[in-house]
């Protein structure tokens, strides 16, 4: 059985744990090493099962723990060429085993991994779709200004998708954020809004996705219930019934609900 757990999911820090057939991978390592270790302990998982860390991009909320955590457990770090350059500029990576990913796909500890580019204001951001040894598929797609054709092609038909639902447009427009920050978030290299997330979620469910996890919510410009209701309403309009056609969850900033079977 394959399992996924958003250990952390917010603008403050992100890290996702995926496990299947006795092997585990970590996608991103935000927060700090002690917090990741504690989060794994809280869900009853052992750090020793982790075989590698996959990084989506070099922003701090995705790599803050990388130097210490990867070095402490001698874990290889996989990322795009641009992200590797960003990592080496951001932190002392001299002790890290950095490995460039193949966007055509690659195998890692029993997982078949298909990276895909995302539109974000970083060196070369990407998400990941993983096929587990038992034939299940799971993807992590956050930090993207819009859903590109590449994202759509890669994710349609995926069993479980953790999808960004970063902000409510009304809350963001009325927030105290400076105008240039608002423009950046709403731009094509910013973050996915609740409405954009819901529209893509509809396409995913139509393609056969049965589990949706909404992630990377803004603390200031979103509410978990609002993100949930926005996507649920869009799915109801197409006639999909929660609990029958799909399951919908919102990832908390710090996980306290354990793992999700996929």
N, C-alpha and C positions, 0 to 999 in steps of 0.2 A: 504494500500500500504506500502511495506517495502522500506527502504532507507538505504544507506550506504554512509559514507563520511570519506575519509582519512583526518583527521584534520592535521596530520603531518606524513610524511613518508620519512625518510632518516636516515643516520647514526648519525645524530644530535638529532633525537627525533622522536618517533612514538606514534600515538594515533588514533584509528579508532572508529567512531561513527556509531552505527547501531540502527535503529528505526523501530518499527512496532506496530500497534494497540495501540498507545498511550504510549507505554513503550520503553525505550531506554537502551542500554548497551554501555559501553566503553571498548574497547579492548586495553590495555596498556595505560600508562600515562607518556610518556616521556615529554621533554621540562620542563615547570613549570606550576603551577596551574593557574597563571594569564593568561598565553598564551592559555591554554586550554579553560578557561572561555571566552576569547576574540574570539577564533576560533569558539566556539559554538554560540556566539552572532552574528558573521559574517554570519553564515548560517541560522540564524533565529531560532535556537533551544534553549530550556530552560534546564538548568542544572537540574531543579527539575524533569524532565522526566527520568533522569538516575536512574536505579534501582541497578546497581552493576558495578564493574570493573573486567574484566577478564584479567589476566596477562599471557603473554607467557613465559617470563623468567626474571631473575633478573638483567640483564645488564642495566646500567644507562640510555641508550637511550629509555628504555621501562618503567622505574619506577621513573624517577627523580621527577615527580610531585606527586607521589603516597601518600607519608606521609601527605602532606598538603591538597591535593585535596580530598582524601578519608575521612580524619578526618573532614574537613570543612563541608562536606555534608553528613556525617554519612553513607557512602556507604560501603557495604560489599565487600571484595576483594577475588576473587576466583583464585586459582593457584594450580599447582601440588605440591606434598609434597616436592620435591626437590627444587622447586622455592620458596616455603614458607621459607624453611631453608636459601636459598640464600638471600631473602628479609630481614629476621631478622638479618643476618650477615652484610648486606649492610647499613641498615638504622635503626633508632629507630622505631620499629613497635609496641611498647607497646600500642598505642592507636588505632591500626588497627584491624578491624574485619576480620581476615584471615580465609578462609574456603577452605579446600582441595577439589579439583575437583574429580569427578568419571569418569575414562576413559571409562567406559561402557556407559556413557551418563547421563544427568540429565536435569531437567526442571527448568527454571528460568524466571519468569515474562512473561510467554507465549511463550518463546523460548525453543525449544528442542535443547540441546547443546551436540555435540559429539567432545570431545577433541581428539587430535591425537599427538603422540610423533614426534618430529623433531630432526634431527641430528645437534647439535650445541654445541659449547664448553661452556656450562653452566651446572647447576646442573641437571635440568630435563626439558628442553624446550619443548614446544608444540604449536600447532596451534589449531584453533577452526572452526568447521563447525556448523552453526546455521540454524535450520528450523524455519521459521516464522509462526505466527498463520494463515496466509493466504496461507500457503503451498509453499512458496518460500524458496530457500536455498542459503546461502552465507557463504563463508569461507575466513579466513585470514591465509596465509601460508608464513611466512617470516623467515629469520634467520635459514637457513638449508643448510648444505654442499652438500646434494644431496637429490633426491626424493626417499624416502624409499617405500617399498611395502605398509606399513601402510598408508603413506600419499596418495599414489596412490589409494588404496582401498577406503579411506574415501572421497576423493575429486572428483573422477570420477562421472559424472552426476550432479554435483552441478551447480545451475543456474549461480551464480556469484562468481568469485574467485579473491581475491587480492593475487597476486603471486609475490614472490621476483624475481627481475631482477637486482641484485646488481652491477655487474661489467662486463666490457668487458675484456676478457682475454688479448688481445693485449695491451690495455691501462694499465692494472695492471702490466704486465710483464715489461713494459717500465717505470713505475712510479718510483718515488724517495723513495717509501716505502722500509724499510729494508727487507732483504731477508726472515727473519723469519716471518714477518708480511704477506708478499706475500704468503708464504707457508701456513700460518694459514687460510687466506681468501680462498685459492684455495683447501683446504683440505676437507675431508669428514665431518668435524665439523665446517666448515666455512660458506660461503655464496654462494648462487646460482648465477651462471654466466648468462649472456644474452643467451648464446647458450643452456644451460641446461634448462633455463626457457622456451625458445621457443619450445624445444623438448617436454616438459611436457604440454605446452599450446596446442600443436597439439593433444595430447591424450585427453585433457580436451574437446576441441571442438568436437572431434570425439565422445565423450561420451554424448554430449548434452549441455555442457556449452555454454552460449550465451553472457556472459559479462565477460571480463577480465580486471583487473586493475593491472598494473605493479608497484611494490612498492619497497621501501627500496633501492633506487638507491644510489650508491656511488657518492659523489660530485666530488671526485678526479679521479675516474677510470670508469666513465660512462658518457653518455649524454642521456637525455630523448629521443631525436630523434633516436639515435643509438639503445637504448633498444626497442623502438617502432618498428623500421624497422626490427630488428632481428627477433622478434616474428611474425610480419606481413608477412615477407618473408617465414617463415616456414609454416605458415597457407596457404599462396598462393600456395605453392608447393603441398599441399594436395587437392587443388581445392576449398578451403573455400574463400568466398567473404565477405569482411568487409562491414557491413551495412545490409547484407542479412543473413549471417550465424552467425555472431558474432559482438560485439562491443568491441573495444580495446582502453583503455585509459592508460595514465601514471600518477601516483599520484605525485603531486608536493611536495617538502619539506614542504611547507606551503600551505594549500588549499585556493584557491581563486575562485573556480568554483562551490561551493555549493554542494548539495547532489546528489547522483545518485540513481534513482529509480530502484528497482530490482523486 
